[in-house]
Amino acid sequence: QLHLAESGGDWVQPGGSLTLSCATSGFTLDYYDIGWFRQAPGKGREAIGCISHTGGTTNYRSSVKGRFTISRDLAKNTVYLHMNSLKPEDTAVYSCARGYVCYAEPLMSDGGYDIWGQGTQVTVSS
């Protein structure tokens, strides 16, 4: 069964770090790109980054570039979002999705993804 499940969301103070996991099943990461997205309260879903099916390309939205890093572990069928220097404006529900594209800005969007996880809450506040 095709499935993605995020975990690792938590409350963290500004300047802190957090790593989210996206555990996948039912398909092989070698054949699909994985995107990370977030939706803040009262706002629309925003693509923040992606990793290509080869693992050789990662792209990030400018607002998180240099602070967030995407990696993957093929043996665990899991993709990670490592977040550093977190800010209150990073507060959102974070989700991952299986896709066929991994575009850089300005083409980065939530288009081209077909299977989505349920999301995990990240709260950044003091």
Backbone hydrogen bonds, N-H to C=O, Kabsch-Sander energy under -0.5 kcal/mol:
donor,donor_aa,acceptor,acceptor_aa,energy
3,H,25,S,-2.2
5,A,23,A,-2.1
7,S,21,S,-1.9
12,V,123,T,-2.8
15,G,86,L,-3.4
16,G,13,Q,-2.2
18,L,83,M,-2.4
20,L,81,L,-2.7
21,S,7,S,-2.6
22,C,79,V,-2.5
23,A,5,A,-2.6
24,T,77,N,-2.8
25,S,3,H,-2.1
31,Y,28,T,-1.8
32,Y,29,L,-0.7
33,D,99,G,-1.8
34,I,51,I,-2.3
35,G,97,A,-2.4
36,W,49,G,-3.2
37,F,95,S,-3.0
38,R,46,E,-2.3
39,Q,93,V,-1.9
40,A,44,G,-0.5
43,K,40,A,-2.3
46,E,38,R,-3.0
48,I,36,W,-2.6
49,G,36,W,-1.4
50,C,59,N,-1.9
51,I,34,I,-2.4
52,S,57,T,-2.8
55,G,52,S,-1.0
59,N,50,C,-1.8
61,R,48,I,-2.3
64,V,61,R,-1.8
65,K,61,R,-1.5
66,G,68,F,-0.5
67,R,64,V,-2.3
68,F,64,V,-2.4
69,T,82,H,-2.4
71,S,80,Y,-1.7
73,D,78,T,-3.0
76,K,73,D,-0.7
77,N,73,D,-0.7
77,N,74,L,-0.7
78,T,73,D,-1.9
79,V,22,C,-2.1
80,Y,71,S,-3.2
81,L,20,L,-2.4
82,H,69,T,-3.4
82,H,80,Y,-0.5
83,M,18,L,-3.2
83,M,81,L,-0.6
84,N,67,R,-1.8
84,N,82,H,-0.5
85,S,15,G,-0.6
86,L,16,G,-2.3
90,D,87,K,-2.2
91,T,88,P,-1.7
92,A,122,V,-1.9
93,V,39,Q,-2.2
94,Y,92,A,-0.6
94,Y,120,T,-3.0
95,S,37,F,-2.3
97,A,35,G,-1.8
98,R,115,I,-2.5
99,G,33,D,-3.2
100,Y,112,G,-2.1
107,L,104,A,-1.4
108,M,104,A,-0.7
113,Y,110,D,-0.6
114,D,98,R,-2.3
115,I,98,R,-0.9
117,G,96,C,-2.3
120,T,94,Y,-2.2
122,V,92,A,-2.7
123,T,10,D,-2.4
125,S,12,V,-1.7
125,S,123,T,-0.6
